[in-house]
Amino acid sequence: MAEQRKTKDPREAGPDEDKPKPLDSERDRSAEEVNADQPSVRGEKPKPAPKRY
């Protein structure tokens, strides 16, 4: 009965086999560079944060 329910052995497929791999160029870029490509939601540039002393 258990053999009918089981479609395939989970150990056969690698853990990353079903996940799409991001491009190497995307992974090598820093978060700031990636976020700089996307305009802000309101369409305005963010102001620099106030300095804390």
mmCIF entry with sequence, helices, sheets and N, C-alpha, C, O atoms, coordinates in Angstrom:
data_MODEL
# 
_entry.id   MODEL 
# 
_entity.id                         1 
_entity.type                       polymer 
_entity.pdbx_number_of_molecules   1 
# 
_entity_poly.entity_id                      1 
_entity_poly.type                           'polypeptide(L)' 
_entity_poly.nstd_linkage                   no 
_entity_poly.nstd_monomer                   no 
_entity_poly.pdbx_seq_one_letter_code       MAEQRKTKDPREAGPDEDKPKPLDSERDRSAEEVNADQPSVRGEKPKPAPKRY 
_entity_poly.pdbx_seq_one_letter_code_can   MAEQRKTKDPREAGPDEDKPKPLDSERDRSAEEVNADQPSVRGEKPKPAPKRY 
_entity_poly.pdbx_strand_id                 A 
# 
loop_
_entity_poly_seq.entity_id 
_entity_poly_seq.num 
_entity_poly_seq.mon_id 
_entity_poly_seq.hetero 
1 1  MET n 
1 2  ALA n 
1 3  GLU n 
1 4  GLN n 
1 5  ARG n 
1 6  LYS n 
1 7  THR n 
1 8  LYS n 
1 9  ASP n 
1 10 PRO n 
1 11 ARG n 
1 12 GLU n 
1 13 ALA n 
1 14 GLY n 
1 15 PRO n 
1 16 ASP n 
1 17 GLU n 
1 18 ASP n 
1 19 LYS n 
1 20 PRO n 
1 21 LYS n 
1 22 PRO n 
1 23 LEU n 
1 24 ASP n 
1 25 SER n 
1 26 GLU n 
1 27 ARG n 
1 28 ASP n 
1 29 ARG n 
1 30 SER n 
1 31 ALA n 
1 32 GLU n 
1 33 GLU n 
1 34 VAL n 
1 35 ASN n 
1 36 ALA n 
1 37 ASP n 
1 38 GLN n 
1 39 PRO n 
1 40 SER n 
1 41 VAL n 
1 42 ARG n 
1 43 GLY n 
1 44 GLU n 
1 45 LYS n 
1 46 PRO n 
1 47 LYS n 
1 48 PRO n 
1 49 ALA n 
1 50 PRO n 
1 51 LYS n 
1 52 ARG n 
1 53 TYR n 
# 
_struct_asym.id          A 
_struct_asym.entity_id   1 
# 
loop_
_struct_conf.conf_type_id 
_struct_conf.id 
_struct_conf.pdbx_PDB_helix_id 
_struct_conf.beg_label_comp_id 
_struct_conf.beg_label_asym_id 
_struct_conf.beg_label_seq_id 
_struct_conf.pdbx_beg_PDB_ins_code 
_struct_conf.end_label_comp_id 
_struct_conf.end_label_asym_id 
_struct_conf.end_label_seq_id 
_struct_conf.pdbx_end_PDB_ins_code 
_struct_conf.beg_auth_comp_id 
_struct_conf.beg_auth_asym_id 
_struct_conf.beg_auth_seq_id 
_struct_conf.end_auth_comp_id 
_struct_conf.end_auth_asym_id 
_struct_conf.end_auth_seq_id 
_struct_conf.pdbx_PDB_helix_class 
_struct_conf.details 
_struct_conf.pdbx_PDB_helix_length 
HELX_P HELX_P1 AA1 ALA A 2  ? ARG A 5  ? ALA A 2  ARG A 5  1 ? 4 
HELX_P HELX_P2 AA2 ASP A 24 ? ASP A 28 ? ASP A 24 ASP A 28 1 ? 5 
HELX_P HELX_P3 AA3 ALA A 31 ? ASP A 37 ? ALA A 31 ASP A 37 1 ? 7 
# 
_struct_conf_type.id          HELX_P 
_struct_conf_type.criteria    ? 
_struct_conf_type.reference   ? 
# 
loop_
_atom_site.group_PDB 
_atom_site.id 
_atom_site.type_symbol 
_atom_site.label_atom_id 
_atom_site.label_alt_id 
_atom_site.label_comp_id 
_atom_site.label_asym_id 
_atom_site.label_entity_id 
_atom_site.label_seq_id 
_atom_site.pdbx_PDB_ins_code 
_atom_site.Cartn_x 
_atom_site.Cartn_y 
_atom_site.Cartn_z 
_atom_site.occupancy 
_atom_site.B_iso_or_equiv 
_atom_site.pdbx_formal_charge 
_atom_site.auth_seq_id 
_atom_site.auth_comp_id 
_atom_site.auth_asym_id 
_atom_site.auth_atom_id 
_atom_site.pdbx_PDB_model_num 
ATOM 1   N N  . MET A 1 1  ? 0.819  -1.194 0.000   1.00 0.00 ? 1  MET A N  1 
ATOM 2   C CA . MET A 1 1  ? 0.000  0.000  0.000   1.00 0.00 ? 1  MET A CA 1 
ATOM 3   C C  . MET A 1 1  ? 0.868  1.265  0.000   1.00 0.00 ? 1  MET A C  1 
ATOM 4   O O  . MET A 1 1  ? 0.568  2.217  -0.721  1.00 0.00 ? 1  MET A O  1 
ATOM 5   N N  . ALA A 1 2  ? 1.918  1.284  0.784   1.00 0.00 ? 2  ALA A N  1 
ATOM 6   C CA . ALA A 1 2  ? 2.799  2.453  0.830   1.00 0.00 ? 2  ALA A CA 1 
ATOM 7   C C  . ALA A 1 2  ? 3.518  2.639  -0.498  1.00 0.00 ? 2  ALA A C  1 
ATOM 8   O O  . ALA A 1 2  ? 3.852  3.762  -0.878  1.00 0.00 ? 2  ALA A O  1 
ATOM 9   N N  . GLU A 1 3  ? 3.756  1.530  -1.205  1.00 0.00 ? 3  GLU A N  1 
ATOM 10  C CA . GLU A 1 3  ? 4.470  1.644  -2.482  1.00 0.00 ? 3  GLU A CA 1 
ATOM 11  C C  . GLU A 1 3  ? 3.601  2.336  -3.533  1.00 0.00 ? 3  GLU A C  1 
ATOM 12  O O  . GLU A 1 3  ? 4.132  2.992  -4.430  1.00 0.00 ? 3  GLU A O  1 
ATOM 13  N N  . GLN A 1 4  ? 2.279  2.202  -3.438  1.00 0.00 ? 4  GLN A N  1 
ATOM 14  C CA . GLN A 1 4  ? 1.407  2.835  -4.426  1.00 0.00 ? 4  GLN A CA 1 
ATOM 15  C C  . GLN A 1 4  ? 1.350  4.348  -4.215  1.00 0.00 ? 4  GLN A C  1 
ATOM 16  O O  . GLN A 1 4  ? 1.301  5.111  -5.179  1.00 0.00 ? 4  GLN A O  1 
ATOM 17  N N  . ARG A 1 5  ? 1.357  4.780  -2.948  1.00 0.00 ? 5  ARG A N  1 
ATOM 18  C CA . ARG A 1 5  ? 1.277  6.208  -2.670  1.00 0.00 ? 5  ARG A CA 1 
ATOM 19  C C  . ARG A 1 5  ? 2.550  6.931  -3.084  1.00 0.00 ? 5  ARG A C  1 
ATOM 20  O O  . ARG A 1 5  ? 2.515  8.073  -3.544  1.00 0.00 ? 5  ARG A O  1 
ATOM 21  N N  . LYS A 1 6  ? 3.670  6.248  -2.913  1.00 0.00 ? 6  LYS A N  1 
ATOM 22  C CA . LYS A 1 6  ? 4.962  6.888  -3.154  1.00 0.00 ? 6  LYS A CA 1 
ATOM 23  C C  . LYS A 1 6  ? 5.216  6.975  -4.654  1.00 0.00 ? 6  LYS A C  1 
ATOM 24  O O  . LYS A 1 6  ? 5.266  5.948  -5.331  1.00 0.00 ? 6  LYS A O  1 
ATOM 25  N N  . THR A 1 7  ? 5.375  8.178  -5.178  1.00 0.00 ? 7  THR A N  1 
ATOM 26  C CA . THR A 1 7  ? 5.607  8.327  -6.612  1.00 0.00 ? 7  THR A CA 1 
ATOM 27  C C  . THR A 1 7  ? 7.077  8.122  -6.933  1.00 0.00 ? 7  THR A C  1 
ATOM 28  O O  . THR A 1 7  ? 7.406  7.413  -7.884  1.00 0.00 ? 7  THR A O  1 
ATOM 29  N N  . LYS A 1 8  ? 7.967  8.730  -6.156  1.00 0.00 ? 8  LYS A N  1 
ATOM 30  C CA . LYS A 1 8  ? 9.395  8.524  -6.381  1.00 0.00 ? 8  LYS A CA 1 
ATOM 31  C C  . LYS A 1 8  ? 10.147 8.749  -5.081  1.00 0.00 ? 8  LYS A C  1 
ATOM 32  O O  . LYS A 1 8  ? 9.644  9.392  -4.161  1.00 0.00 ? 8  LYS A O  1 
ATOM 33  N N  . ASP A 1 9  ? 11.338 8.220  -5.019  1.00 0.00 ? 9  ASP A N  1 
ATOM 34  C CA . ASP A 1 9  ? 12.147 8.352  -3.816  1.00 0.00 ? 9  ASP A CA 1 
ATOM 35  C C  . ASP A 1 9  ? 12.651 9.786  -3.707  1.00 0.00 ? 9  ASP A C  1 
ATOM 36  O O  . ASP A 1 9  ? 13.290 10.274 -4.640  1.00 0.00 ? 9  ASP A O  1 
ATOM 37  N N  . PRO A 1 10 ? 12.387 10.475 -2.605  1.00 0.00 ? 10 PRO A N  1 
ATOM 38  C CA . PRO A 1 10 ? 12.859 11.865 -2.497  1.00 0.00 ? 10 PRO A CA 1 
ATOM 39  C C  . PRO A 1 10 ? 14.384 11.965 -2.504  1.00 0.00 ? 10 PRO A C  1 
ATOM 40  O O  . PRO A 1 10 ? 14.940 13.020 -2.809  1.00 0.00 ? 10 PRO A O  1 
ATOM 41  N N  . ARG A 1 11 ? 15.051 10.869 -2.170  1.00 0.00 ? 11 ARG A N  1 
ATOM 42  C CA . ARG A 1 11 ? 16.518 10.924 -2.150  1.00 0.00 ? 11 ARG A CA 1 
ATOM 43  C C  . ARG A 1 11 ? 17.105 10.872 -3.556  1.00 0.00 ? 11 ARG A C  1 
ATOM 44  O O  . ARG A 1 11 ? 18.257 11.253 -3.760  1.00 0.00 ? 11 ARG A O  1 
ATOM 45  N N  . GLU A 1 12 ? 16.312 10.397 -4.538  1.00 0.00 ? 12 GLU A N  1 
ATOM 46  C CA . GLU A 1 12 ? 16.837 10.308 -5.904  1.00 0.00 ? 12 GLU A CA 1 
ATOM 47  C C  . GLU A 1 12 ? 17.069 11.700 -6.490  1.00 0.00 ? 12 GLU A C  1 
ATOM 48  O O  . GLU A 1 12 ? 18.105 11.959 -7.101  1.00 0.00 ? 12 GLU A O  1 
ATOM 49  N N  . ALA A 1 13 ? 16.114 12.577 -6.302  1.00 0.00 ? 13 ALA A N  1 
ATOM 50  C CA . ALA A 1 13 ? 16.247 13.925 -6.853  1.00 0.00 ? 13 ALA A CA 1 
ATOM 51  C C  . ALA A 1 13 ? 17.064 14.778 -5.893  1.00 0.00 ? 13 ALA A C  1 
ATOM 52  O O  . ALA A 1 13 ? 16.893 14.702 -4.677  1.00 0.00 ? 13 ALA A O  1 
ATOM 53  N N  . GLY A 1 14 ? 17.945 15.583 -6.450  1.00 0.00 ? 14 GLY A N  1 
ATOM 54  C CA . GLY A 1 14 ? 18.756 16.463 -5.618  1.00 0.00 ? 14 GLY A CA 1 
ATOM 55  C C  . GLY A 1 14 ? 17.892 17.548 -5.003  1.00 0.00 ? 14 GLY A C  1 
ATOM 56  O O  . GLY A 1 14 ? 16.816 17.836 -5.528  1.00 0.00 ? 14 GLY A O  1 
ATOM 57  N N  . PRO A 1 15 ? 18.321 18.155 -3.917  1.00 0.00 ? 15 PRO A N  1 
ATOM 58  C CA . PRO A 1 15 ? 17.503 19.180 -3.258  1.00 0.00 ? 15 PRO A CA 1 
ATOM 59  C C  . PRO A 1 15 ? 17.334 20.434 -4.117  1.00 0.00 ? 15 PRO A C  1 
ATOM 60  O O  . PRO A 1 15 ? 16.335 21.141 -3.982  1.00 0.00 ? 15 PRO A O  1 
ATOM 61  N N  . ASP A 1 16 ? 18.295 20.719 -4.998  1.00 0.00 ? 16 ASP A N  1 
ATOM 62  C CA . ASP A 1 16 ? 18.237 21.941 -5.801  1.00 0.00 ? 16 ASP A CA 1 
ATOM 63  C C  . ASP A 1 16 ? 17.768 21.671 -7.224  1.00 0.00 ? 16 ASP A C  1 
ATOM 64  O O  . ASP A 1 16 ? 17.819 22.558 -8.075  1.00 0.00 ? 16 ASP A O  1 
ATOM 65  N N  . GLU A 1 17 ? 17.309 20.441 -7.486  1.00 0.00 ? 17 GLU A N  1 
ATOM 66  C CA . GLU A 1 17 ? 16.996 20.093 -8.871  1.00 0.00 ? 17 GLU A CA 1 
ATOM 67  C C  . GLU A 1 17 ? 15.767 20.842 -9.381  1.00 0.00 ? 17 GLU A C  1 
ATOM 68  O O  . GLU A 1 17 ? 15.722 21.243 -10.544 1.00 0.00 ? 17 GLU A O  1 
ATOM 69  N N  . ASP A 1 18 ? 14.765 21.034 -8.510  1.00 0.00 ? 18 ASP A N  1 
ATOM 70  C CA . ASP A 1 18 ? 13.537 21.663 -8.979  1.00 0.00 ? 18 ASP A CA 1 
ATOM 71  C C  . ASP A 1 18 ? 13.565 23.180 -8.822  1.00 0.00 ? 18 ASP A C  1 
ATOM 72  O O  . ASP A 1 18 ? 12.641 23.860 -9.268  1.00 0.00 ? 18 ASP A O  1 
ATOM 73  N N  . LYS A 1 19 ? 14.610 23.722 -8.195  1.00 0.00 ? 19 LYS A N  1 
ATOM 74  C CA . LYS A 1 19 ? 14.682 25.170 -8.012  1.00 0.00 ? 19 LYS A CA 1 
ATOM 75  C C  . LYS A 1 19 ? 15.427 25.795 -9.186  1.00 0.00 ? 19 LYS A C  1 
ATOM 76  O O  . LYS A 1 19 ? 16.492 25.310 -9.568  1.00 0.00 ? 19 LYS A O  1 
ATOM 77  N N  . PRO A 1 20 ? 14.882 26.867 -9.762  1.00 0.00 ? 20 PRO A N  1 
ATOM 78  C CA . PRO A 1 20 ? 15.638 27.537 -10.831 1.00 0.00 ? 20 PRO A CA 1 
ATOM 79  C C  . PRO A 1 20 ? 16.841 28.266 -10.251 1.00 0.00 ? 20 PRO A C  1 
ATOM 80  O O  . PRO A 1 20 ? 16.726 28.965 -9.244  1.00 0.00 ? 20 PRO A O  1 
ATOM 81  N N  . LYS A 1 21 ? 17.981 28.102 -10.883 1.00 0.00 ? 21 LYS A N  1 
ATOM 82  C CA . LYS A 1 21 ? 19.187 28.746 -10.368 1.00 0.00 ? 21 LYS A CA 1 
ATOM 83  C C  . LYS A 1 21 ? 19.266 30.172 -10.888 1.00 0.00 ? 21 LYS A C  1 
ATOM 84  O O  . LYS A 1 21 ? 19.070 30.393 -12.083 1.00 0.00 ? 21 LYS A O  1 
ATOM 85  N N  . PRO A 1 22 ? 19.549 31.152 -10.024 1.00 0.00 ? 22 PRO A N  1 
ATOM 86  C CA . PRO A 1 22 ? 19.710 32.527 -10.503 1.00 0.00 ? 22 PRO A CA 1 
ATOM 87  C C  . PRO A 1 22 ? 20.965 32.654 -11.347 1.00 0.00 ? 22 PRO A C  1 
ATOM 88  O O  . PRO A 1 22 ? 21.908 31.877 -11.201 1.00 0.00 ? 22 PRO A O  1 
ATOM 89  N N  . LEU A 1 23 ? 20.967 33.633 -12.224 1.00 0.00 ? 23 LEU A N  1 
ATOM 90  C CA . LEU A 1 23 ? 22.127 33.840 -13.075 1.00 0.00 ? 23 LEU A CA 1 
ATOM 91  C C  . LEU A 1 23 ? 23.330 34.242 -12.228 1.00 0.00 ? 23 LEU A C  1 
ATOM 92  O O  . LEU A 1 23 ? 23.187 34.908 -11.202 1.00 0.00 ? 23 LEU A O  1 
ATOM 93  N N  . ASP A 1 24 ? 24.510 33.831 -12.667 1.00 0.00 ? 24 ASP A N  1 
ATOM 94  C CA . ASP A 1 24 ? 25.720 34.162 -11.917 1.00 0.00 ? 24 ASP A CA 1 
ATOM 95  C C  . ASP A 1 24 ? 25.913 35.669 -11.849 1.00 0.00 ? 24 ASP A C  1 
ATOM 96  O O  . ASP A 1 24 ? 26.383 36.193 -10.840 1.00 0.00 ? 24 ASP A O  1 
ATOM 97  N N  . SER A 1 25 ? 25.552 36.366 -12.917 1.00 0.00 ? 25 SER A N  1 
ATOM 98  C CA . SER A 1 25 ? 25.748 37.811 -12.910 1.00 0.00 ? 25 SER A CA 1 
ATOM 99  C C  . SER A 1 25 ? 24.857 38.458 -11.846 1.00 0.00 ? 25 SER A C  1 
ATOM 100 O O  . SER A 1 25 ? 25.249 39.447 -11.228 1.00 0.00 ? 25 SER A O  1 
ATOM 101 N N  . GLU A 1 26 ? 23.663 37.904 -11.633 1.00 0.00 ? 26 GLU A N  1 
ATOM 102 C CA . GLU A 1 26 ? 22.780 38.452 -10.607 1.00 0.00 ? 26 GLU A CA 1 
ATOM 103 C C  . GLU A 1 26 ? 23.332 38.178 -9.215  1.00 0.00 ? 26 GLU A C  1 
ATOM 104 O O  . GLU A 1 26 ? 23.259 39.032 -8.331  1.00 0.00 ? 26 GLU A O  1 
ATOM 105 N N  . ARG A 1 27 ? 23.888 36.978 -9.021  1.00 0.00 ? 27 ARG A N  1 
ATOM 106 C CA . ARG A 1 27 ? 24.355 36.615 -7.690  1.00 0.00 ? 27 ARG A CA 1 
ATOM 107 C C  . ARG A 1 27 ? 25.597 37.403 -7.295  1.00 0.00 ? 27 ARG A C  1 
ATOM 108 O O  . ARG A 1 27 ? 25.806 37.683 -6.115  1.00 0.00 ? 27 ARG A O  1 
ATOM 109 N N  . ASP A 1 28 ? 26.422 37.762 -8.275  1.00 0.00 ? 28 ASP A N  1 
ATOM 110 C CA . ASP A 1 28 ? 27.671 38.440 -7.950  1.00 0.00 ? 28 ASP A CA 1 
ATOM 111 C C  . ASP A 1 28 ? 27.457 39.907 -7.602  1.00 0.00 ? 28 ASP A C  1 
ATOM 112 O O  . ASP A 1 28 ? 28.314 40.526 -6.972  1.00 0.00 ? 28 ASP A O  1 
ATOM 113 N N  . ARG A 1 29 ? 26.319 40.469 -8.007  1.00 0.00 ? 29 ARG A N  1 
ATOM 114 C CA . ARG A 1 29 ? 26.084 41.883 -7.738  1.00 0.00 ? 29 ARG A CA 1 
ATOM 115 C C  . ARG A 1 29 ? 25.637 42.081 -6.304  1.00 0.00 ? 29 ARG A C  1 
ATOM 116 O O  . ARG A 1 29 ? 24.986 41.217 -5.717  1.00 0.00 ? 29 ARG A O  1 
ATOM 117 N N  . SER A 1 30 ? 25.994 43.232 -5.745  1.00 0.00 ? 30 SER A N  1 
ATOM 118 C CA . SER A 1 30 ? 25.587 43.521 -4.379  1.00 0.00 ? 30 SER A CA 1 
ATOM 119 C C  . SER A 1 30 ? 24.114 43.925 -4.366  1.00 0.00 ? 30 SER A C  1 
ATOM 120 O O  . SER A 1 30 ? 23.538 44.234 -5.408  1.00 0.00 ? 30 SER A O  1 
ATOM 121 N N  . ALA A 1 31 ? 23.520 43.920 -3.191  1.00 0.00 ? 31 ALA A N  1 
ATOM 122 C CA . ALA A 1 31 ? 22.105 44.253 -3.070  1.00 0.00 ? 31 ALA A CA 1 
ATOM 123 C C  . ALA A 1 31 ? 21.852 45.693 -3.504  1.00 0.00 ? 31 ALA A C  1 
ATOM 124 O O  . ALA A 1 31 ? 20.805 45.992 -4.079  1.00 0.00 ? 31 ALA A O  1 
ATOM 125 N N  . GLU A 1 32 ? 22.800 46.586 -3.233  1.00 0.00 ? 32 GLU A N  1 
ATOM 126 C CA . GLU A 1 32 ? 22.612 47.981 -3.619  1.00 0.00 ? 32 GLU A CA 1 
ATOM 127 C C  . GLU A 1 32 ? 22.539 48.110 -5.138  1.00 0.00 ? 32 GLU A C  1 
ATOM 128 O O  . GLU A 1 32 ? 21.725 48.866 -5.667  1.00 0.00 ? 32 GLU A O  1 
ATOM 129 N N  . GLU A 1 33 ? 23.395 47.366 -5.832  1.00 0.00 ? 33 GLU A N  1 
ATOM 130 C CA . GLU A 1 33 ? 23.386 47.457 -7.291  1.00 0.00 ? 33 GLU A CA 1 
ATOM 131 C C  . GLU A 1 33 ? 22.091 46.898 -7.861  1.00 0.00 ? 33 GLU A C  1 
ATOM 132 O O  . GLU A 1 33 ? 21.530 47.457 -8.804  1.00 0.00 ? 33 GLU A O  1 
ATOM 133 N N  . VAL A 1 34 ? 21.620 45.802 -7.294  1.00 0.00 ? 34 VAL A N  1 
ATOM 134 C CA . VAL A 1 34 ? 20.395 45.187 -7.805  1.00 0.00 ? 34 VAL A CA 1 
ATOM 135 C C  . VAL A 1 34 ? 19.207 46.112 -7.553  1.00 0.00 ? 34 VAL A C  1 
ATOM 136 O O  . VAL A 1 34 ? 18.356 46.281 -8.426  1.00 0.00 ? 34 VAL A O  1 
ATOM 137 N N  . ASN A 1 35 ? 19.148 46.709 -6.365  1.00 0.00 ? 35 ASN A N  1 
ATOM 138 C CA . ASN A 1 35 ? 18.027 47.582 -6.039  1.00 0.00 ? 35 ASN A CA 1 
ATOM 139 C C  . ASN A 1 35 ? 18.086 48.887 -6.817  1.00 0.00 ? 35 ASN A C  1 
ATOM 140 O O  . ASN A 1 35 ? 17.054 49.521 -7.039  1.00 0.00 ? 35 ASN A O  1 
ATOM 141 N N  . ALA A 1 36 ? 19.281 49.298 -7.235  1.00 0.00 ? 36 ALA A N  1 
ATOM 142 C CA . ALA A 1 36 ? 19.405 50.549 -7.985  1.00 0.00 ? 36 ALA A CA 1 
ATOM 143 C C  . ALA A 1 36 ? 18.739 50.423 -9.348  1.00 0.00 ? 36 ALA A C  1 
ATOM 144 O O  . ALA A 1 36 ? 18.323 51.427 -9.925  1.00 0.00 ? 36 ALA A O  1 
ATOM 145 N N  . ASP A 1 37 ? 18.631 49.199 -9.873  1.00 0.00 ? 37 ASP A N  1 
ATOM 146 C CA . ASP A 1 37 ? 17.997 49.002 -11.175 1.00 0.00 ? 37 ASP A CA 1 
ATOM 147 C C  . ASP A 1 37 ? 16.493 49.253 -11.109 1.00 0.00 ? 37 ASP A C  1 
ATOM 148 O O  . ASP A 1 37 ? 15.884 49.630 -12.110 1.00 0.00 ? 37 ASP A O  1 
ATOM 149 N N  . GLN A 1 38 ? 15.889 49.048 -9.934  1.00 0.00 ? 38 GLN A N  1 
ATOM 150 C CA . GLN A 1 38 ? 14.439 49.153 -9.817  1.00 0.00 ? 38 GLN A CA 1 
ATOM 151 C C  . GLN A 1 38 ? 14.069 50.539 -9.297  1.00 0.00 ? 38 GLN A C  1 
ATOM 152 O O  . GLN A 1 38 ? 14.566 50.947 -8.248  1.00 0.00 ? 38 GLN A O  1 
ATOM 153 N N  . PRO A 1 39 ? 13.215 51.268 -9.999  1.00 0.00 ? 39 PRO A N  1 
ATOM 154 C CA . PRO A 1 39 ? 12.784 52.577 -9.492  1.00 0.00 ? 39 PRO A CA 1 
ATOM 155 C C  . PRO A 1 39 ? 11.931 52.401 -8.245  1.00 0.00 ? 39 PRO A C  1 
ATOM 156 O O  . PRO A 1 39 ? 11.304 51.360 -8.051  1.00 0.00 ? 39 PRO A O  1 
ATOM 157 N N  . SER A 1 40 ? 11.914 53.421 -7.409  1.00 0.00 ? 40 SER A N  1 
ATOM 158 C CA . SER A 1 40 ? 11.127 53.326 -6.193  1.00 0.00 ? 40 SER A CA 1 
ATOM 159 C C  . SER A 1 40 ? 9.646  53.298 -6.542  1.00 0.00 ? 40 SER A C  1 
ATOM 160 O O  . SER A 1 40 ? 9.262  53.655 -7.655  1.00 0.00 ? 40 SER A O  1 
ATOM 161 N N  . VAL A 1 41 ? 8.823  52.879 -5.607  1.00 0.00 ? 41 VAL A N  1 
ATOM 162 C CA . VAL A 1 41 ? 7.404  52.670 -5.869  1.00 0.00 ? 41 VAL A CA 1 
ATOM 163 C C  . VAL A 1 41 ? 6.729  53.992 -6.236  1.00 0.00 ? 41 VAL A C  1 
ATOM 164 O O  . VAL A 1 41 ? 5.901  54.034 -7.146  1.00 0.00 ? 41 VAL A O  1 
ATOM 165 N N  . ARG A 1 42 ? 7.081  55.067 -5.534  1.00 0.00 ? 42 ARG A N  1 
ATOM 166 C CA . ARG A 1 42 ? 6.428  56.353 -5.768  1.00 0.00 ? 42 ARG A CA 1 
ATOM 167 C C  . ARG A 1 42 ? 7.082  57.135 -6.902  1.00 0.00 ? 42 ARG A C  1 
ATOM 168 O O  . ARG A 1 42 ? 6.605  58.211 -7.264  1.00 0.00 ? 42 ARG A O  1 
ATOM 169 N N  . GLY A 1 43 ? 8.161  56.612 -7.463  1.00 0.00 ? 43 GLY A N  1 
ATOM 170 C CA . GLY A 1 43 ? 8.799  57.279 -8.575  1.00 0.00 ? 43 GLY A CA 1 
ATOM 171 C C  . GLY A 1 43 ? 9.700  58.429 -8.176  1.00 0.00 ? 43 GLY A C  1 
ATOM 172 O O  . GLY A 1 43 ? 10.078 59.237 -9.024  1.00 0.00 ? 43 GLY A O  1 
ATOM 173 N N  . GLU A 1 44 ? 10.049 58.521 -6.912  1.00 0.00 ? 44 GLU A N  1 
ATOM 174 C CA . GLU A 1 44 ? 10.930 59.598 -6.479  1.00 0.00 ? 44 GLU A CA 1 
ATOM 175 C C  . GLU A 1 44 ? 12.180 58.995 -5.855  1.00 0.00 ? 44 GLU A C  1 
ATOM 176 O O  . GLU A 1 44 ? 12.147 57.882 -5.330  1.00 0.00 ? 44 GLU A O  1 
ATOM 177 N N  . LYS A 1 45 ? 13.263 59.724 -5.914  1.00 0.00 ? 45 LYS A N  1 
ATOM 178 C CA . LYS A 1 45 ? 14.507 59.205 -5.361  1.00 0.00 ? 45 LYS A CA 1 
ATOM 179 C C  . LYS A 1 45 ? 14.463 59.294 -3.840  1.00 0.00 ? 45 LYS A C  1 
ATOM 180 O O  . LYS A 1 45 ? 13.980 60.285 -3.293  1.00 0.00 ? 45 LYS A O  1 
ATOM 181 N N  . PRO A 1 46 ? 14.957 58.277 -3.158  1.00 0.00 ? 46 PRO A N  1 
ATOM 182 C CA . PRO A 1 46 ? 14.967 58.339 -1.691  1.00 0.00 ? 46 PRO A CA 1 
ATOM 183 C C  . PRO A 1 46 ? 15.975 59.364 -1.205  1.00 0.00 ? 46 PRO A C  1 
ATOM 184 O O  . PRO A 1 46 ? 17.053 59.512 -1.781  1.00 0.00 ? 46 PRO A O  1 
ATOM 185 N N  . LYS A 1 47 ? 15.617 60.069 -0.141  1.00 0.00 ? 47 LYS A N  1 
ATOM 186 C CA . LYS A 1 47 ? 16.528 61.051 0.437   1.00 0.00 ? 47 LYS A CA 1 
ATOM 187 C C  . LYS A 1 47 ? 17.530 60.328 1.320   1.00 0.00 ? 47 LYS A C  1 
ATOM 188 O O  . LYS A 1 47 ? 17.215 59.276 1.877   1.00 0.00 ? 47 LYS A O  1 
ATOM 189 N N  . PRO A 1 48 ? 18.735 60.877 1.457   1.00 0.00 ? 48 PRO A N  1 
ATOM 190 C CA . PRO A 1 48 ? 19.696 60.249 2.365   1.00 0.00 ? 48 PRO A CA 1 
ATOM 191 C C  . PRO A 1 48 ? 19.186 60.300 3.798   1.00 0.00 ? 48 PRO A C  1 
ATOM 192 O O  . PRO A 1 48 ? 18.533 61.261 4.206   1.00 0.00 ? 48 PRO A O  1 
ATOM 193 N N  . ALA A 1 49 ? 19.489 59.266 4.545   1.00 0.00 ? 49 ALA A N  1 
ATOM 194 C CA . ALA A 1 49 ? 19.017 59.193 5.922   1.00 0.00 ? 49 ALA A CA 1 
ATOM 195 C C  . ALA A 1 49 ? 19.690 60.279 6.757   1.00 0.00 ? 49 ALA A C  1 
ATOM 196 O O  . ALA A 1 49 ? 20.850 60.610 6.514   1.00 0.00 ? 49 ALA A O  1 
ATOM 197 N N  . PRO A 1 50 ? 18.980 60.839 7.736   1.00 0.00 ? 50 PRO A N  1 
ATOM 198 C CA . PRO A 1 50 ? 19.607 61.846 8.604   1.00 0.00 ? 50 PRO A CA 1 
ATOM 199 C C  . PRO A 1 50 ? 20.726 61.221 9.424   1.00 0.00 ? 50 PRO A C  1 
ATOM 200 O O  . PRO A 1 50 ? 20.659 60.058 9.822   1.00 0.00 ? 50 PRO A O  1 
ATOM 201 N N  . LYS A 1 51 ? 21.742 62.014 9.663   1.00 0.00 ? 51 LYS A N  1 
ATOM 202 C CA . LYS A 1 51 ? 22.892 61.494 10.408  1.00 0.00 ? 51 LYS A CA 1 
ATOM 203 C C  . LYS A 1 51 ? 22.546 61.365 11.883  1.00 0.00 ? 51 LYS A C  1 
ATOM 204 O O  . LYS A 1 51 ? 21.913 62.246 12.465  1.00 0.00 ? 51 LYS A O  1 
ATOM 205 N N  . ARG A 1 52 ? 22.963 60.270 12.471  1.00 0.00 ? 52 ARG A N  1 
ATOM 206 C CA . ARG A 1 52 ? 22.763 60.077 13.912  1.00 0.00 ? 52 ARG A CA 1 
ATOM 207 C C  . ARG A 1 52 ? 24.062 60.376 14.625  1.00 0.00 ? 52 ARG A C  1 
ATOM 208 O O  . ARG A 1 52 ? 25.138 59.982 14.175  1.00 0.00 ? 52 ARG A O  1 
ATOM 209 N N  . TYR A 1 53 ? 23.956 61.069 15.728  1.00 0.00 ? 53 TYR A N  1 
ATOM 210 C CA . TYR A 1 53 ? 25.171 61.371 16.502  1.00 0.00 ? 53 TYR A CA 1 
ATOM 211 C C  . TYR A 1 53 ? 25.147 60.660 17.822  1.00 0.00 ? 53 TYR A C  1 
ATOM 212 O O  . TYR A 1 53 ? 26.083 60.790 18.611  1.00 0.00 ? 53 TYR A O  1 
# 
